[in-house]
Amino acid sequence: MENQVEKKKRGGRREGAGRKKTTCKTYGFNAPEEVSKILESTPNKTDFIIQAILEKHQRGL
């Protein structure tokens, strides 16, 4: 019984607590008016931008 560590009742790290890790990275940019109008009319801006970048990359920069 002497070797047992007493458990604290408050504070400290808890299993599963906090934000989950992600592999995504956030970018920000200033869009010209023409691009801004296109993005504002798009329901899912993130998917639209990702798809546009991937298509451009596949065709070659």
PQR file of N, CA, C, O and H, with PARSE charges and radii, in Angstrom:
ATOM      1  N   MET A   1       0.811  -1.194   0.000 -0.4000 1.5000
ATOM      2  CA  MET A   1       0.000   0.000   0.000 -0.0000 2.0000
ATOM      3  C   MET A   1       0.852   1.254   0.000  0.5500 1.7000
ATOM      4  O   MET A   1       0.395   2.299  -0.463 -0.5500 1.4000
ATOM      5  N   GLU A   2       2.050   1.185   0.493 -0.4000 1.5000
ATOM      6  CA  GLU A   2       2.906   2.364   0.553 -0.0000 2.0000
ATOM      7  C   GLU A   2       3.377   2.773  -0.848  0.5500 1.7000
ATOM      8  O   GLU A   2       3.691   3.944  -1.061 -0.5500 1.4000
ATOM      9  H   GLU A   2       2.421   0.336   0.869  0.4000 1.0000
ATOM     10  N   ASN A   3       3.433   1.855  -1.795 -0.4000 1.5000
ATOM     11  CA  ASN A   3       3.928   2.138  -3.129 -0.0000 2.0000
ATOM     12  C   ASN A   3       2.874   2.753  -4.048  0.5500 1.7000
ATOM     13  O   ASN A   3       3.223   3.219  -5.133 -0.5500 1.4000
ATOM     14  H   ASN A   3       3.178   0.904  -1.622  0.4000 1.0000
ATOM     15  N   GLN A   4       1.619   2.772  -3.662 -0.4000 1.5000
ATOM     16  CA  GLN A   4       0.559   3.316  -4.493 -0.0000 2.0000
ATOM     17  C   GLN A   4       0.619   4.845  -4.495  0.5500 1.7000
ATOM     18  O   GLN A   4       0.866   5.479  -3.469 -0.5500 1.4000
ATOM     19  H   GLN A   4       1.335   2.394  -2.781  0.4000 1.0000
ATOM     20  N   VAL A   5       0.388   5.408  -5.665 -0.4000 1.5000
ATOM     21  CA  VAL A   5       0.382   6.855  -5.815 -0.0000 2.0000
ATOM     22  C   VAL A   5      -1.064   7.327  -5.665  0.5500 1.7000
ATOM     23  O   VAL A   5      -1.972   6.761  -6.273 -0.5500 1.4000
ATOM     24  H   VAL A   5       0.187   4.893  -6.499  0.4000 1.0000
ATOM     25  N   GLU A   6      -1.271   8.349  -4.867 -0.4000 1.5000
ATOM     26  CA  GLU A   6      -2.620   8.875  -4.683 -0.0000 2.0000
ATOM     27  C   GLU A   6      -3.049   9.610  -5.945  0.5500 1.7000
ATOM     28  O   GLU A   6      -2.269  10.371  -6.518 -0.5500 1.4000
ATOM     29  H   GLU A   6      -0.533   8.809  -4.373  0.4000 1.0000
ATOM     30  N   LYS A   7      -4.280   9.388  -6.377 -0.4000 1.5000
ATOM     31  CA  LYS A   7      -4.800  10.079  -7.551 -0.0000 2.0000
ATOM     32  C   LYS A   7      -5.340  11.433  -7.120  0.5500 1.7000
ATOM     33  O   LYS A   7      -6.047  11.557  -6.120 -0.5500 1.4000
ATOM     34  H   LYS A   7      -4.913   8.770  -5.911  0.4000 1.0000
ATOM     35  N   LYS A   8      -4.983  12.450  -7.910 -0.4000 1.5000
ATOM     36  CA  LYS A   8      -5.504  13.781  -7.636 -0.0000 2.0000
ATOM     37  C   LYS A   8      -6.933  13.851  -8.137  0.5500 1.7000
ATOM     38  O   LYS A   8      -7.295  13.170  -9.096 -0.5500 1.4000
ATOM     39  H   LYS A   8      -4.409  12.349  -8.723  0.4000 1.0000
ATOM     40  N   LYS A   9      -7.724  14.652  -7.507 -0.4000 1.5000
ATOM     41  CA  LYS A   9      -9.126  14.761  -7.878 -0.0000 2.0000
ATOM     42  C   LYS A   9      -9.378  15.879  -8.873  0.5500 1.7000
ATOM     43  O   LYS A   9     -10.444  15.916  -9.487 -0.5500 1.4000
ATOM     44  H   LYS A   9      -7.430  15.206  -6.728  0.4000 1.0000
ATOM     45  N   ARG A  10      -8.426  16.798  -9.055 -0.4000 1.5000
ATOM     46  CA  ARG A  10      -8.625  17.928  -9.957 -0.0000 2.0000
ATOM     47  C   ARG A  10      -7.408  18.162 -10.826  0.5500 1.7000
ATOM     48  O   ARG A  10      -6.278  17.873 -10.433 -0.5500 1.4000
ATOM     49  H   ARG A  10      -7.559  16.768  -8.556  0.4000 1.0000
ATOM     50  N   GLY A  11      -7.661  18.704 -12.042 -0.4000 1.5000
ATOM     51  CA  GLY A  11      -6.578  19.157 -12.905 -0.0000 2.0000
ATOM     52  C   GLY A  11      -5.788  18.038 -13.548  0.5500 1.7000
ATOM     53  O   GLY A  11      -6.047  16.853 -13.342 -0.5500 1.4000
ATOM     54  H   GLY A  11      -8.579  18.939 -12.361  0.4000 1.0000
ATOM     55  N   GLY A  12      -4.817  18.460 -14.331 -0.4000 1.5000
ATOM     56  CA  GLY A  12      -3.941  17.511 -14.986 -0.0000 2.0000
ATOM     57  C   GLY A  12      -4.452  17.050 -16.334  0.5500 1.7000
ATOM     58  O   GLY A  12      -5.554  17.409 -16.749 -0.5500 1.4000
ATOM     59  H   GLY A  12      -4.607  19.423 -14.498  0.4000 1.0000
ATOM     60  N   ARG A  13      -3.654  16.261 -17.006 -0.4000 1.5000
ATOM     61  CA  ARG A  13      -4.014  15.740 -18.325 -0.0000 2.0000
ATOM     62  C   ARG A  13      -5.054  14.643 -18.185  0.5500 1.7000
ATOM     63  O   ARG A  13      -5.048  13.865 -17.231 -0.5500 1.4000
ATOM     64  H   ARG A  13      -2.759  15.969 -16.668  0.4000 1.0000
ATOM     65  N   ARG A  14      -5.946  14.607 -19.162 -0.4000 1.5000
ATOM     66  CA  ARG A  14      -6.960  13.565 -19.193 -0.0000 2.0000
ATOM     67  C   ARG A  14      -6.950  12.904 -20.564  0.5500 1.7000
ATOM     68  O   ARG A  14      -6.762  13.572 -21.581 -0.5500 1.4000
ATOM     69  H   ARG A  14      -5.951  15.239 -19.937  0.4000 1.0000
ATOM     70  N   GLU A  15      -7.148  11.623 -20.589 -0.4000 1.5000
ATOM     71  CA  GLU A  15      -7.217  10.868 -21.833 -0.0000 2.0000
ATOM     72  C   GLU A  15      -8.350  11.410 -22.702  0.5500 1.7000
ATOM     73  O   GLU A  15      -9.487  11.531 -22.247 -0.5500 1.4000
ATOM     74  H   GLU A  15      -7.301  11.080 -19.763  0.4000 1.0000
ATOM     75  N   GLY A  16      -8.029  11.736 -23.966 -0.4000 1.5000
ATOM     76  CA  GLY A  16      -9.053  12.199 -24.901 -0.0000 2.0000
ATOM     77  C   GLY A  16      -9.432  13.663 -24.776  0.5500 1.7000
ATOM     78  O   GLY A  16     -10.326  14.121 -25.487 -0.5500 1.4000
ATOM     79  H   GLY A  16      -7.106  11.637 -24.336  0.4000 1.0000
ATOM     80  N   ALA A  17      -8.786  14.410 -23.900 -0.4000 1.5000
ATOM     81  CA  ALA A  17      -9.118  15.822 -23.719 -0.0000 2.0000
ATOM     82  C   ALA A  17      -8.377  16.681 -24.743  0.5500 1.7000
ATOM     83  O   ALA A  17      -7.294  16.313 -25.198 -0.5500 1.4000
ATOM     84  H   ALA A  17      -8.060  14.039 -23.322  0.4000 1.0000
ATOM     85  N   GLY A  18      -8.951  17.807 -25.097 -0.4000 1.5000
ATOM     86  CA  GLY A  18      -8.305  18.749 -26.002 -0.0000 2.0000
ATOM     87  C   GLY A  18      -8.657  18.517 -27.450  0.5500 1.7000
ATOM     88  O   GLY A  18      -9.399  17.595 -27.789 -0.5500 1.4000
ATOM     89  H   GLY A  18      -9.831  18.106 -24.727  0.4000 1.0000
ATOM     90  N   ARG A  19      -8.111  19.371 -28.304 -0.4000 1.5000
ATOM     91  CA  ARG A  19      -8.371  19.266 -29.736 -0.0000 2.0000
ATOM     92  C   ARG A  19      -7.651  18.079 -30.333  0.5500 1.7000
ATOM     93  O   ARG A  19      -6.548  17.727 -29.915 -0.5500 1.4000
ATOM     94  H   ARG A  19      -7.508  20.120 -28.029  0.4000 1.0000
ATOM     95  N   LYS A  20      -8.278  17.471 -31.304 -0.4000 1.5000
ATOM     96  CA  LYS A  20      -7.658  16.359 -32.019 -0.0000 2.0000
ATOM     97  C   LYS A  20      -6.650  16.917 -33.019  0.5500 1.7000
ATOM     98  O   LYS A  20      -6.857  17.994 -33.579 -0.5500 1.4000
ATOM     99  H   LYS A  20      -9.174  17.757 -31.644  0.4000 1.0000
ATOM    100  N   LYS A  21      -5.565  16.186 -33.242 -0.4000 1.5000
ATOM    101  CA  LYS A  21      -4.535  16.610 -34.191 -0.0000 2.0000
ATOM    102  C   LYS A  21      -5.081  16.507 -35.608  0.5500 1.7000
ATOM    103  O   LYS A  21      -5.892  15.632 -35.909 -0.5500 1.4000
ATOM    104  H   LYS A  21      -5.397  15.311 -32.787  0.4000 1.0000
ATOM    105  N   THR A  22      -4.629  17.409 -36.476 -0.4000 1.5000
ATOM    106  CA  THR A  22      -5.056  17.406 -37.869 -0.0000 2.0000
ATOM    107  C   THR A  22      -3.836  17.509 -38.770  0.5500 1.7000
ATOM    108  O   THR A  22      -2.776  17.972 -38.350 -0.5500 1.4000
ATOM    109  H   THR A  22      -3.970  18.120 -36.232  0.4000 1.0000
ATOM    110  N   THR A  23      -3.996  17.074 -40.004 -0.4000 1.5000
ATOM    111  CA  THR A  23      -2.890  17.151 -40.961 -0.0000 2.0000
ATOM    112  C   THR A  23      -3.066  18.356 -41.883  0.5500 1.7000
ATOM    113  O   THR A  23      -2.259  18.567 -42.788 -0.5500 1.4000
ATOM    114  H   THR A  23      -4.857  16.697 -40.346  0.4000 1.0000
ATOM    115  N   CYS A  24      -4.101  19.135 -41.661 -0.4000 1.5000
ATOM    116  CA  CYS A  24      -4.383  20.290 -42.507 -0.0000 2.0000
ATOM    117  C   CYS A  24      -3.602  21.514 -42.051  0.5500 1.7000
ATOM    118  O   CYS A  24      -3.244  21.636 -40.880 -0.5500 1.4000
ATOM    119  H   CYS A  24      -4.757  18.964 -40.926  0.4000 1.0000
ATOM    120  N   LYS A  25      -3.342  22.415 -42.989 -0.4000 1.5000
ATOM    121  CA  LYS A  25      -2.691  23.681 -42.684 -0.0000 2.0000
ATOM    122  C   LYS A  25      -3.561  24.794 -43.255  0.5500 1.7000
ATOM    123  O   LYS A  25      -4.079  24.672 -44.365 -0.5500 1.4000
ATOM    124  H   LYS A  25      -3.632  22.316 -43.940  0.4000 1.0000
ATOM    125  N   THR A  26      -3.721  25.861 -42.510 -0.4000 1.5000
ATOM    126  CA  THR A  26      -4.568  26.972 -42.921 -0.0000 2.0000
ATOM    127  C   THR A  26      -3.749  28.013 -43.670  0.5500 1.7000
ATOM    128  O   THR A  26      -2.647  28.370 -43.253 -0.5500 1.4000
ATOM    129  H   THR A  26      -3.301  25.960 -41.608  0.4000 1.0000
ATOM    130  N   TYR A  27      -4.300  28.495 -44.780 -0.4000 1.5000
ATOM    131  CA  TYR A  27      -3.678  29.550 -45.567 -0.0000 2.0000
ATOM    132  C   TYR A  27      -4.658  30.699 -45.703  0.5500 1.7000
ATOM    133  O   TYR A  27      -5.871  30.491 -45.694 -0.5500 1.4000
ATOM    134  H   TYR A  27      -5.195  28.205 -45.118  0.4000 1.0000
ATOM    135  N   GLY A  28      -4.147  31.888 -45.827 -0.4000 1.5000
ATOM    136  CA  GLY A  28      -4.981  33.054 -46.064 -0.0000 2.0000
ATOM    137  C   GLY A  28      -4.398  33.855 -47.218  0.5500 1.7000
ATOM    138  O   GLY A  28      -3.182  33.888 -47.407 -0.5500 1.4000
ATOM    139  H   GLY A  28      -3.162  32.057 -45.835  0.4000 1.0000
ATOM    140  N   PHE A  29      -5.266  34.499 -47.989 -0.4000 1.5000
ATOM    141  CA  PHE A  29      -4.774  35.299 -49.095 -0.0000 2.0000
ATOM    142  C   PHE A  29      -5.771  36.415 -49.392  0.5500 1.7000
ATOM    143  O   PHE A  29      -6.938  36.338 -49.007 -0.5500 1.4000
ATOM    144  H   PHE A  29      -6.254  34.473 -47.836  0.4000 1.0000
ATOM    145  N   ASN A  30      -5.308  37.433 -50.069 -0.4000 1.5000
ATOM    146  CA  ASN A  30      -6.165  38.541 -50.486 -0.0000 2.0000
ATOM    147  C   ASN A  30      -6.611  38.275 -51.921  0.5500 1.7000
ATOM    148  O   ASN A  30      -5.792  38.156 -52.832 -0.5500 1.4000
ATOM    149  H   ASN A  30      -4.360  37.496 -50.382  0.4000 1.0000
ATOM    150  N   ALA A  31      -7.927  38.185 -52.101 -0.4000 1.5000
ATOM    151  CA  ALA A  31      -8.476  37.878 -53.415 -0.0000 2.0000
ATOM    152  C   ALA A  31      -8.895  39.155 -54.118  0.5500 1.7000
ATOM    153  O   ALA A  31      -9.518  40.021 -53.503 -0.5500 1.4000
ATOM    154  H   ALA A  31      -8.593  38.282 -51.361  0.4000 1.0000
ATOM    155  N   PRO A  32      -8.560  39.290 -55.414 -0.5600 1.5000
ATOM    156  CA  PRO A  32      -9.044  40.432 -56.183  0.2800 2.0000
ATOM    157  C   PRO A  32     -10.574  40.366 -56.292  0.5500 1.7000
ATOM    158  O   PRO A  32     -11.180  39.331 -56.016 -0.5500 1.4000
ATOM    159  N   GLU A  33     -11.176  41.464 -56.690 -0.4000 1.5000
ATOM    160  CA  GLU A  33     -12.639  41.554 -56.732 -0.0000 2.0000
ATOM    161  C   GLU A  33     -13.264  40.463 -57.605  0.5500 1.7000
ATOM    162  O   GLU A  33     -14.271  39.865 -57.225 -0.5500 1.4000
ATOM    163  H   GLU A  33     -10.683  42.305 -56.914  0.4000 1.0000
ATOM    164  N   GLU A  34     -12.675  40.205 -58.761 -0.4000 1.5000
ATOM    165  CA  GLU A  34     -13.211  39.190 -59.669 -0.0000 2.0000
ATOM    166  C   GLU A  34     -13.220  37.810 -58.996  0.5500 1.7000
ATOM    167  O   GLU A  34     -14.212  37.085 -59.075 -0.5500 1.4000
ATOM    168  H   GLU A  34     -11.857  40.691 -59.069  0.4000 1.0000
ATOM    169  N   VAL A  35     -12.122  37.455 -58.342 -0.4000 1.5000
ATOM    170  CA  VAL A  35     -12.020  36.168 -57.646 -0.0000 2.0000
ATOM    171  C   VAL A  35     -12.976  36.139 -56.459  0.5500 1.7000
ATOM    172  O   VAL A  35     -13.602  35.115 -56.186 -0.5500 1.4000
ATOM    173  H   VAL A  35     -11.316  38.044 -58.277  0.4000 1.0000
ATOM    174  N   SER A  36     -13.085  37.242 -55.768 -0.4000 1.5000
ATOM    175  CA  SER A  36     -13.973  37.338 -54.617 -0.0000 2.0000
ATOM    176  C   SER A  36     -15.426  37.061 -55.005  0.5500 1.7000
ATOM    177  O   SER A  36     -16.143  36.367 -54.283 -0.5500 1.4000
ATOM    178  H   SER A  36     -12.577  38.074 -55.990  0.4000 1.0000
ATOM    179  N   LYS A  37     -15.857  37.600 -56.136 -0.4000 1.5000
ATOM    180  CA  LYS A  37     -17.230  37.371 -56.605 -0.0000 2.0000
ATOM    181  C   LYS A  37     -17.461  35.887 -56.897  0.5500 1.7000
ATOM    182  O   LYS A  37     -18.516  35.341 -56.573 -0.5500 1.4000
ATOM    183  H   LYS A  37     -15.275  38.164 -56.723  0.4000 1.0000
ATOM    184  N   ILE A  38     -16.478  35.247 -57.503 -0.4000 1.5000
ATOM    185  CA  ILE A  38     -16.593  33.814 -57.807 -0.0000 2.0000
ATOM    186  C   ILE A  38     -16.695  33.011 -56.510  0.5500 1.7000
ATOM    187  O   ILE A  38     -17.551  32.137 -56.375 -0.5500 1.4000
ATOM    188  H   ILE A  38     -15.621  35.690 -57.766  0.4000 1.0000
ATOM    189  N   LEU A  39     -15.812  33.318 -55.564 -0.4000 1.5000
ATOM    190  CA  LEU A  39     -15.814  32.575 -54.299 -0.0000 2.0000
ATOM    191  C   LEU A  39     -17.106  32.799 -53.507  0.5500 1.7000
ATOM    192  O   LEU A  39     -17.628  31.867 -52.896 -0.5500 1.4000
ATOM    193  H   LEU A  39     -15.116  34.028 -55.674  0.4000 1.0000
ATOM    194  N   GLU A  40     -17.613  34.014 -53.517 -0.4000 1.5000
ATOM    195  CA  GLU A  40     -18.842  34.303 -52.769 -0.0000 2.0000
ATOM    196  C   GLU A  40     -20.045  33.569 -53.354  0.5500 1.7000
ATOM    197  O   GLU A  40     -20.998  33.279 -52.631 -0.5500 1.4000
ATOM    198  H   GLU A  40     -17.188  34.771 -54.014  0.4000 1.0000
ATOM    199  N   SER A  41     -20.017  33.265 -54.646 -0.4000 1.5000
ATOM    200  CA  SER A  41     -21.133  32.554 -55.264 -0.0000 2.0000
ATOM    201  C   SER A  41     -20.989  31.030 -55.142  0.5500 1.7000
ATOM    202  O   SER A  41     -21.876  30.287 -55.561 -0.5500 1.4000
ATOM    203  H   SER A  41     -19.243  33.500 -55.233  0.4000 1.0000
ATOM    204  N   THR A  42     -19.883  30.573 -54.576 -0.4000 1.5000
ATOM    205  CA  THR A  42     -19.614  29.148 -54.428 -0.0000 2.0000
ATOM    206  C   THR A  42     -20.067  28.669 -53.051  0.5500 1.7000
ATOM    207  O   THR A  42     -19.687  29.264 -52.042 -0.5500 1.4000
ATOM    208  H   THR A  42     -19.162  31.177 -54.236  0.4000 1.0000
ATOM    209  N   PRO A  43     -20.884  27.588 -52.988 -0.5600 1.5000
ATOM    210  CA  PRO A  43     -21.377  27.125 -51.685  0.2800 2.0000
ATOM    211  C   PRO A  43     -20.275  26.600 -50.756  0.5500 1.7000
ATOM    212  O   PRO A  43     -20.315  26.863 -49.554 -0.5500 1.4000
ATOM    213  N   ASN A  44     -19.299  25.869 -51.288 -0.4000 1.5000
ATOM    214  CA  ASN A  44     -18.221  25.333 -50.455 -0.0000 2.0000
ATOM    215  C   ASN A  44     -16.890  25.856 -50.980  0.5500 1.7000
ATOM    216  O   ASN A  44     -16.284  25.265 -51.874 -0.5500 1.4000
ATOM    217  H   ASN A  44     -19.266  25.655 -52.264  0.4000 1.0000
ATOM    218  N   LYS A  45     -16.451  26.965 -50.416 -0.4000 1.5000
ATOM    219  CA  LYS A  45     -15.249  27.648 -50.892 -0.0000 2.0000
ATOM    220  C   LYS A  45     -14.002  26.780 -50.755  0.5500 1.7000
ATOM    221  O   LYS A  45     -13.159  26.768 -51.652 -0.5500 1.4000
ATOM    222  H   LYS A  45     -16.943  27.445 -49.690  0.4000 1.0000
ATOM    223  N   THR A  46     -13.876  26.065 -49.659 -0.4000 1.5000
ATOM    224  CA  THR A  46     -12.694  25.245 -49.420 -0.0000 2.0000
ATOM    225  C   THR A  46     -12.556  24.166 -50.490  0.5500 1.7000
ATOM    226  O   THR A  46     -11.489  24.012 -51.086 -0.5500 1.4000
ATOM    227  H   THR A  46     -14.561  26.075 -48.930  0.4000 1.0000
ATOM    228  N   ASP A  47     -13.625  23.426 -50.732 -0.4000 1.5000
ATOM    229  CA  ASP A  47     -13.557  22.371 -51.753 -0.0000 2.0000
ATOM    230  C   ASP A  47     -13.269  22.954 -53.130  0.5500 1.7000
ATOM    231  O   ASP A  47     -12.516  22.368 -53.908 -0.5500 1.4000
ATOM    232  H   ASP A  47     -14.491  23.551 -50.248  0.4000 1.0000
ATOM    233  N   PHE A  48     -13.865  24.104 -53.434 -0.4000 1.5000
ATOM    234  CA  PHE A  48     -13.653  24.756 -54.725 -0.0000 2.0000
ATOM    235  C   PHE A  48     -12.178  25.126 -54.908  0.5500 1.7000
ATOM    236  O   PHE A  48     -11.597  24.855 -55.959 -0.5500 1.4000
ATOM    237  H   PHE A  48     -14.476  24.580 -52.802  0.4000 1.0000
ATOM    238  N   ILE A  49     -11.585  25.733 -53.906 -0.4000 1.5000
ATOM    239  CA  ILE A  49     -10.178  26.155 -53.983 -0.0000 2.0000
ATOM    240  C   ILE A  49      -9.257  24.943 -54.082  0.5500 1.7000
ATOM    241  O   ILE A  49      -8.327  24.940 -54.888 -0.5500 1.4000
ATOM    242  H   ILE A  49     -12.058  25.953 -53.053  0.4000 1.0000
ATOM    243  N   ILE A  50      -9.504  23.917 -53.274 -0.4000 1.5000
ATOM    244  CA  ILE A  50      -8.680  22.708 -53.313 -0.0000 2.0000
ATOM    245  C   ILE A  50      -8.734  22.069 -54.694  0.5500 1.7000
ATOM    246  O   ILE A  50      -7.701  21.706 -55.257 -0.5500 1.4000
ATOM    247  H   ILE A  50     -10.259  23.919 -52.619  0.4000 1.0000
ATOM    248  N   GLN A  51      -9.946  21.931 -55.240 -0.4000 1.5000
ATOM    249  CA  GLN A  51     -10.105  21.311 -56.563 -0.0000 2.0000
ATOM    250  C   GLN A  51      -9.402  22.139 -57.639  0.5500 1.7000
ATOM    251  O   GLN A  51      -8.749  21.575 -58.518 -0.5500 1.4000
ATOM    252  H   GLN A  51     -10.785  22.226 -54.782  0.4000 1.0000
ATOM    253  N   ALA A  52      -9.523  23.459 -57.583 -0.4000 1.5000
ATOM    254  CA  ALA A  52      -8.875  24.327 -58.576 -0.0000 2.0000
ATOM    255  C   ALA A  52      -7.353  24.194 -58.517  0.5500 1.7000
ATOM    256  O   ALA A  52      -6.694  24.133 -59.555 -0.5500 1.4000
ATOM    257  H   ALA A  52     -10.053  23.917 -56.869  0.4000 1.0000
ATOM    258  N   ILE A  53      -6.803  24.151 -57.324 -0.4000 1.5000
ATOM    259  CA  ILE A  53      -5.350  24.018 -57.169 -0.0000 2.0000
ATOM    260  C   ILE A  53      -4.878  22.667 -57.683  0.5500 1.7000
ATOM    261  O   ILE A  53      -3.873  22.588 -58.390 -0.5500 1.4000
ATOM    262  H   ILE A  53      -7.339  24.201 -56.481  0.4000 1.0000
ATOM    263  N   LEU A  54      -5.597  21.598 -57.333 -0.4000 1.5000
ATOM    264  CA  LEU A  54      -5.205  20.254 -57.788 -0.0000 2.0000
ATOM    265  C   LEU A  54      -5.277  20.140 -59.308  0.5500 1.7000
ATOM    266  O   LEU A  54      -4.385  19.560 -59.928 -0.5500 1.4000
ATOM    267  H   LEU A  54      -6.414  21.661 -56.759  0.4000 1.0000
ATOM    268  N   GLU A  55      -6.331  20.687 -59.914 -0.4000 1.5000
ATOM    269  CA  GLU A  55      -6.449  20.655 -61.374 -0.0000 2.0000
ATOM    270  C   GLU A  55      -5.318  21.435 -62.047  0.5500 1.7000
ATOM    271  O   GLU A  55      -4.745  20.978 -63.036 -0.5500 1.4000
ATOM    272  H   GLU A  55      -7.055  21.158 -59.411  0.4000 1.0000
ATOM    273  N   LYS A  56      -5.009  22.591 -61.516 -0.4000 1.5000
ATOM    274  CA  LYS A  56      -3.922  23.415 -62.077 -0.0000 2.0000
ATOM    275  C   LYS A  56      -2.583  22.686 -61.962  0.5500 1.7000
ATOM    276  O   LYS A  56      -1.769  22.715 -62.885 -0.5500 1.4000
ATOM    277  H   LYS A  56      -5.475  22.962 -60.713  0.4000 1.0000
ATOM    278  N   HIS A  57      -2.368  22.044 -60.839 -0.4000 1.5000
ATOM    279  CA  HIS A  57      -1.115  21.330 -60.608 -0.0000 2.0000
ATOM    280  C   HIS A  57      -0.983  20.137 -61.567  0.5500 1.7000
ATOM    281  O   HIS A  57       0.107  19.868 -62.072 -0.5500 1.4000
ATOM    282  H   HIS A  57      -3.030  22.020 -60.089  0.4000 1.0000
ATOM    283  N   GLN A  58      -2.090  19.422 -61.818 -0.4000 1.5000
ATOM    284  CA  GLN A  58      -2.051  18.269 -62.714 -0.0000 2.0000
ATOM    285  C   GLN A  58      -1.738  18.684 -64.151  0.5500 1.7000
ATOM    286  O   GLN A  58      -1.069  17.947 -64.876 -0.5500 1.4000
ATOM    287  H   GLN A  58      -2.975  19.641 -61.408  0.4000 1.0000
ATOM    288  N   ARG A  59      -2.221  19.867 -64.570 -0.4000 1.5000
ATOM    289  CA  ARG A  59      -1.964  20.364 -65.920 -0.0000 2.0000
ATOM    290  C   ARG A  59      -0.554  20.914 -66.050  0.5500 1.7000
ATOM    291  O   ARG A  59      -0.037  21.071 -67.156 -0.5500 1.4000
ATOM    292  H   ARG A  59      -2.765  20.465 -63.982  0.4000 1.0000
ATOM    293  N   GLY A  60       0.052  21.199 -64.933 -0.4000 1.5000
ATOM    294  CA  GLY A  60       1.394  21.777 -64.938 -0.0000 2.0000
ATOM    295  C   GLY A  60       1.332  23.260 -64.660  0.5500 1.7000
ATOM    296  O   GLY A  60       0.467  23.965 -65.181 -0.5500 1.4000
ATOM    297  H   GLY A  60      -0.369  21.071 -64.034  0.4000 1.0000
ATOM    298  N   LEU A  61       2.232  23.721 -63.853 -0.4000 1.5000
ATOM    299  CA  LEU A  61       2.252  25.131 -63.483 -0.0000 2.0000
ATOM    300  C   LEU A  61       2.781  25.910 -64.647  0.5500 1.7000
ATOM    301  O   LEU A  61       2.891  27.134 -64.572 -0.5500 1.4000
ATOM    302  H   LEU A  61       2.934  23.148 -63.430  0.4000 1.0000
TER
END
